[in-house]
Amino acid sequence: MHADLAEVMIGADQVAARVRAMAMEICRDYPADAAHAKGLVLVPVLTGAFMFLADLVRHLPHKIRIEVVTVSSYPGASTVSKGAALVGVLPKDLEGRDVLIIDDILDSGQTLGLLVDEILKRHPRSVRTCVFLRKQCSRVREVACDYVGFDIPDKFVVGYGLDYDGFYRNLPYVGVMRTPGDGCNAESSR
């Protein structure tokens, strides 16, 4: 375990097993056949979802297009969000397509809520959400999650793509920071 962590919450083997199981769930809902000839459009939220996305797509036999989006909410060394805001643009060609939003963590619901709203304006065939972690806490905005890796307590976590001040994303497991974090409070928007 890294010295800056109080504990390992989810080990690397647990992560790998759950990601494989989530891919099977997605395959049940999105058959990789002629009915989905336009393919599945994955919209991962960067930078946090990159490790989860990389492992997940290796288990999906679909025709896949990946359209990344960046949402800013936790600037620098903050554990408290400054609000969700799109950075850059969303893909335009989503009309009639099946879209799956991929995010690292759901806590306040602001990031996923913003993305669902914006993607629905582009008239997709369907929009679903997939999160690696879902914090058990009060949300600023309730957002339904179609696929959830793990439900976790309200603690500030890092690893497997999640960061603190840009660090710890490379850890193959999820750990709880020793640094005090507010977790999922009214100011949070992850």
C-alpha positions as a Markdown table, in Angstrom:
| # | Residue | x | y | z |
|---|---|---|---|---|
| 1 | Met | 0.0 | 0.0 | 0.0 |
| 2 | His | 1.1 | 3.5 | -0.7 |
| 3 | Ala | 2.3 | 5.5 | 2.3 |
| 4 | Asp | -0.2 | 8.3 | 1.7 |
| 5 | Leu | -3.1 | 6.0 | 2.0 |
| 6 | Ala | -5.0 | 5.0 | 5.2 |
| 7 | Glu | -6.3 | 1.8 | 3.7 |
| 8 | Val | -6.9 | -0.2 | 0.5 |
| 9 | Met | -10.6 | -0.2 | 0.0 |
| 10 | Ile | -10.8 | -2.4 | -3.2 |
| 11 | Gly | -7.9 | -4.6 | -4.2 |
| 12 | Ala | -6.6 | -5.0 | -7.8 |
| 13 | Asp | -8.0 | -8.5 | -8.1 |
| 14 | Gln | -11.4 | -7.3 | -7.0 |
| 15 | Val | -11.2 | -4.5 | -9.6 |
| 16 | Ala | -10.3 | -6.8 | -12.4 |
| 17 | Ala | -13.1 | -9.3 | -11.6 |
| 18 | Arg | -15.8 | -6.6 | -11.3 |
| 19 | Val | -14.8 | -4.9 | -14.6 |
| 20 | Arg | -15.1 | -8.3 | -16.4 |
| 21 | Ala | -18.5 | -8.8 | -14.8 |
| 22 | Met | -19.7 | -5.3 | -15.8 |
| 23 | Ala | -18.6 | -6.0 | -19.4 |
| 24 | Met | -20.9 | -9.0 | -19.4 |
| 25 | Glu | -23.8 | -6.9 | -18.1 |
| 26 | Ile | -23.2 | -4.4 | -20.9 |
| 27 | Cys | -23.1 | -7.2 | -23.5 |
| 28 | Arg | -26.5 | -8.4 | -22.3 |
| 29 | Asp | -28.0 | -5.0 | -22.9 |
| 30 | Tyr | -26.1 | -4.2 | -26.1 |
| 31 | Pro | -25.9 | -7.3 | -28.2 |
| 32 | Ala | -23.0 | -7.1 | -30.6 |
| 33 | Asp | -25.1 | -7.9 | -33.6 |
| 34 | Ala | -26.7 | -6.3 | -36.7 |
| 35 | Ala | -29.4 | -4.6 | -34.5 |
| 36 | His | -26.6 | -2.3 | -33.4 |
| 37 | Ala | -25.0 | -1.7 | -36.8 |
| 38 | Lys | -24.1 | 1.9 | -36.0 |
| 39 | Gly | -22.0 | 0.6 | -33.1 |
| 40 | Leu | -21.9 | 1.6 | -29.5 |
| 41 | Val | -20.5 | 5.1 | -28.6 |
| 42 | Leu | -18.6 | 5.2 | -25.4 |
| 43 | Val | -18.3 | 8.7 | -23.8 |
| 44 | Pro | -15.7 | 8.4 | -21.1 |
| 45 | Val | -15.1 | 11.3 | -18.7 |
| 46 | Leu | -11.4 | 12.1 | -18.6 |
| 47 | Thr | -9.1 | 11.9 | -16.9 |
| 48 | Gly | -10.5 | 9.8 | -14.1 |
| 49 | Ala | -12.2 | 7.1 | -16.2 |
| 50 | Phe | -9.2 | 6.3 | -18.5 |
| 51 | Met | -8.0 | 3.2 | -16.6 |
| 52 | Phe | -11.6 | 1.9 | -16.1 |
| 53 | Leu | -12.3 | 2.5 | -19.8 |
| 54 | Ala | -9.1 | 0.8 | -21.0 |
| 55 | Asp | -9.9 | -2.4 | -19.0 |
| 56 | Leu | -13.6 | -2.4 | -19.8 |
| 57 | Val | -13.3 | -2.1 | -23.6 |
| 58 | Arg | -11.0 | -5.1 | -23.7 |
| 59 | His | -14.0 | -7.2 | -22.7 |
| 60 | Leu | -16.5 | -5.7 | -25.1 |
| 61 | Pro | -16.8 | -7.5 | -28.5 |
| 62 | His | -18.8 | -4.6 | -30.0 |
| 63 | Lys | -18.1 | -2.2 | -32.8 |
| 64 | Ile | -17.1 | 0.7 | -30.6 |
| 65 | Arg | -16.5 | 4.4 | -31.1 |
| 66 | Ile | -14.9 | 6.3 | -28.2 |
| 67 | Glu | -15.6 | 10.0 | -27.9 |
| 68 | Val | -13.9 | 11.5 | -24.8 |
| 69 | Val | -15.2 | 14.4 | -22.8 |
| 70 | Thr | -13.5 | 16.4 | -20.0 |
| 71 | Val | -15.5 | 17.8 | -17.1 |
| 72 | Ser | -13.8 | 20.0 | -14.6 |
| 73 | Ser | -14.9 | 19.8 | -11.0 |
| 74 | Tyr | -12.0 | 19.3 | -8.6 |
| 75 | Pro | -9.2 | 21.8 | -9.5 |
| 76 | Gly | -5.8 | 21.1 | -8.1 |
| 77 | Ala | -5.4 | 19.8 | -4.6 |
| 78 | Ser | -9.1 | 20.3 | -3.8 |
| 79 | Thr | -11.3 | 17.7 | -2.2 |
| 80 | Val | -14.3 | 20.0 | -2.6 |
| 81 | Ser | -15.8 | 20.6 | -6.0 |
| 82 | Lys | -16.1 | 24.0 | -7.6 |
| 83 | Gly | -19.1 | 22.7 | -9.7 |
| 84 | Ala | -19.2 | 20.6 | -12.9 |
| 85 | Ala | -18.4 | 22.3 | -16.2 |
| 86 | Leu | -17.7 | 20.9 | -19.6 |
| 87 | Val | -14.2 | 21.5 | -20.9 |
| 88 | Gly | -14.2 | 21.3 | -24.7 |
| 89 | Val | -17.1 | 20.0 | -26.7 |
| 90 | Leu | -19.2 | 16.9 | -26.8 |
| 91 | Pro | -19.4 | 14.7 | -30.0 |
| 92 | Lys | -22.0 | 16.0 | -32.4 |
| 93 | Asp | -22.8 | 12.8 | -34.3 |
| 94 | Leu | -24.9 | 11.0 | -31.7 |
| 95 | Glu | -28.3 | 11.0 | -33.3 |
| 96 | Gly | -29.8 | 7.6 | -33.5 |
| 97 | Arg | -26.8 | 6.0 | -31.7 |
| 98 | Asp | -26.5 | 4.0 | -28.5 |
| 99 | Val | -24.4 | 6.0 | -26.0 |
| 100 | Leu | -22.8 | 4.8 | -22.9 |
| 101 | Ile | -21.3 | 7.4 | -20.6 |
| 102 | Ile | -18.3 | 6.0 | -18.6 |
| 103 | Asp | -17.2 | 7.7 | -15.4 |
| 104 | Asp | -14.9 | 6.9 | -12.5 |
| 105 | Ile | -17.1 | 7.9 | -9.6 |
| 106 | Leu | -20.6 | 9.1 | -8.8 |
| 107 | Asp | -20.9 | 11.2 | -5.7 |
| 108 | Ser | -22.9 | 14.5 | -6.1 |
| 109 | Gly | -24.4 | 13.6 | -9.5 |
| 110 | Gln | -23.5 | 16.9 | -11.1 |
| 111 | Thr | -21.1 | 15.5 | -13.7 |
| 112 | Leu | -23.2 | 12.7 | -14.9 |
| 113 | Gly | -26.4 | 14.8 | -14.8 |
| 114 | Leu | -24.7 | 17.5 | -16.9 |
| 115 | Leu | -23.5 | 14.9 | -19.5 |
| 116 | Val | -26.9 | 13.1 | -19.7 |
| 117 | Asp | -28.6 | 16.4 | -20.3 |
| 118 | Glu | -26.2 | 17.5 | -23.0 |
| 119 | Ile | -26.1 | 14.1 | -24.8 |
| 120 | Leu | -29.9 | 13.9 | -24.8 |
| 121 | Lys | -30.0 | 17.2 | -26.8 |
| 122 | Arg | -28.2 | 15.3 | -29.6 |
| 123 | His | -31.1 | 12.8 | -30.0 |
| 124 | Pro | -29.3 | 9.4 | -29.4 |
| 125 | Arg | -31.2 | 6.1 | -29.7 |
| 126 | Ser | -30.4 | 5.5 | -26.0 |
| 127 | Val | -28.2 | 6.9 | -23.2 |
| 128 | Arg | -27.0 | 4.8 | -20.3 |
| 129 | Thr | -24.5 | 5.4 | -17.6 |
| 130 | Cys | -21.7 | 3.3 | -16.2 |
| 131 | Val | -19.7 | 4.2 | -13.1 |
| 132 | Phe | -16.8 | 2.4 | -11.5 |
| 133 | Leu | -17.6 | 3.7 | -8.0 |
| 134 | Arg | -20.8 | 5.0 | -6.5 |
| 135 | Lys | -20.6 | 6.8 | -3.2 |
| 136 | Gln | -23.3 | 6.2 | -0.6 |
| 137 | Cys | -24.2 | 9.7 | 0.2 |
| 138 | Ser | -26.7 | 12.5 | -0.4 |
| 139 | Arg | -26.5 | 13.9 | -3.9 |
| 140 | Val | -26.9 | 17.4 | -5.2 |
| 141 | Arg | -28.6 | 15.7 | -8.2 |
| 142 | Glu | -30.0 | 12.2 | -8.4 |
| 143 | Val | -28.8 | 10.3 | -11.5 |
| 144 | Ala | -29.7 | 6.8 | -12.3 |
| 145 | Cys | -26.7 | 4.5 | -13.0 |
| 146 | Asp | -27.3 | 1.5 | -15.3 |
| 147 | Tyr | -24.0 | -0.1 | -14.4 |
| 148 | Val | -22.1 | 0.2 | -11.1 |
| 149 | Gly | -18.8 | -1.4 | -10.2 |
| 150 | Phe | -18.8 | -0.8 | -6.5 |
| 151 | Asp | -20.8 | 1.0 | -3.9 |
| 152 | Ile | -18.5 | 2.6 | -1.4 |
| 153 | Pro | -18.8 | 4.7 | 1.8 |
| 154 | Asp | -18.4 | 8.4 | 1.8 |
| 155 | Lys | -14.6 | 8.7 | 1.8 |
| 156 | Phe | -12.2 | 10.5 | -0.5 |
| 157 | Val | -10.6 | 7.7 | -2.6 |
| 158 | Val | -7.8 | 7.6 | -5.1 |
| 159 | Gly | -6.3 | 5.0 | -7.4 |
| 160 | Tyr | -7.4 | 3.2 | -10.6 |
| 161 | Gly | -7.8 | 6.6 | -12.3 |
| 162 | Leu | -9.0 | 8.7 | -9.4 |
| 163 | Asp | -6.6 | 11.3 | -8.2 |
| 164 | Tyr | -5.7 | 13.9 | -5.6 |
| 165 | Asp | -3.9 | 16.9 | -7.1 |
| 166 | Gly | -3.1 | 14.9 | -10.2 |
| 167 | Phe | -1.4 | 12.0 | -8.3 |
| 168 | Tyr | -2.3 | 8.4 | -7.5 |
| 169 | Arg | -4.2 | 7.6 | -10.7 |
| 170 | Asn | -1.7 | 4.9 | -11.5 |
| 171 | Leu | -2.4 | 2.8 | -8.5 |
| 172 | Pro | -4.0 | -0.6 | -9.5 |
| 173 | Tyr | -6.4 | -0.5 | -6.6 |
| 174 | Val | -8.7 | 2.0 | -4.8 |
| 175 | Gly | -7.4 | 3.4 | -1.5 |
| 176 | Val | -8.6 | 6.0 | 1.0 |
| 177 | Met | -6.4 | 9.1 | 1.4 |
| 178 | Arg | -4.8 | 9.9 | 4.8 |
| 179 | Thr | -5.3 | 13.6 | 3.9 |
| 180 | Pro | -8.7 | 14.7 | 5.3 |
| 181 | Gly | -11.3 | 14.9 | 2.6 |
| 182 | Asp | -14.8 | 16.1 | 2.8 |
| 183 | Gly | -16.1 | 13.1 | 0.8 |
| 184 | Cys | -19.5 | 13.8 | -0.6 |
| 185 | Asn | -20.8 | 17.1 | 0.7 |
| 186 | Ala | -23.1 | 19.7 | -0.8 |
| 187 | Glu | -20.1 | 21.3 | -2.5 |
| 188 | Ser | -19.0 | 18.1 | -4.3 |
| 189 | Ser | -19.6 | 17.4 | -7.9 |
| 190 | Arg | -17.7 | 14.3 | -9.0 |
